[in-house]
């Protein structure tokens, strides 16, 4: 899955900031490709309002 940060973590909780960093995102517009696993899905759900997710093959 391709995860792109679309919104800032300013105003979010420390846990949300940590989750975004753990996904490998540093700033708005950054994109990472992650394996579709339950752990990654849970992290994406936690910060769903800050990221955009696309399925890739």
Legacy VTK file of the C-alpha trace (Angstrom):
# vtk DataFile Version 3.0
C-alpha trace
ASCII
DATASET POLYDATA
POINTS 57 float
0.000 0.000 0.000
1.149 3.546 -0.717
0.764 5.964 2.192
1.022 9.726 1.619
0.954 12.360 4.347
-1.647 14.980 3.410
-2.041 16.975 6.620
0.216 18.315 9.351
0.689 16.620 12.711
0.576 20.010 14.461
-2.287 19.914 16.938
-2.333 16.123 17.013
-1.489 13.997 19.997
2.036 12.787 20.632
0.898 9.274 19.761
-0.315 10.418 16.342
2.990 12.195 15.690
4.901 9.076 16.681
2.734 6.902 14.434
3.304 9.137 11.406
7.059 9.049 12.041
6.961 5.263 12.478
5.339 4.968 9.070
8.391 6.774 7.677
6.661 10.078 6.918
8.424 13.320 7.790
6.516 16.111 6.059
3.389 16.816 4.050
3.653 15.231 0.616
5.986 12.421 1.674
5.030 9.008 0.298
6.116 5.548 1.423
5.219 2.089 0.158
4.439 -0.359 2.933
3.525 -4.030 2.977
-0.175 -4.634 3.622
-0.033 -6.160 7.113
-2.338 -5.861 10.135
0.233 -3.808 12.075
0.539 -1.251 9.278
-3.254 -1.170 8.795
-3.675 -0.340 12.493
-1.147 2.472 12.267
-2.900 3.895 9.199
-6.294 3.739 10.932
-4.827 5.663 13.886
-3.808 8.580 11.629
-6.391 8.165 8.856
-7.260 11.880 9.001
-3.642 12.811 8.239
-2.809 10.388 5.419
-4.096 9.140 2.075
-3.800 5.415 1.295
-3.730 3.762 -2.131
-3.565 0.079 -2.938
-0.623 -0.865 -5.188
0.272 -4.176 -6.760
LINES 1 58
57 0 1 2 3 4 5 6 7 8 9 10 11 12 13 14 15 16 17 18 19 20 21 22 23 24 25 26 27 28 29 30 31 32 33 34 35 36 37 38 39 40 41 42 43 44 45 46 47 48 49 50 51 52 53 54 55 56
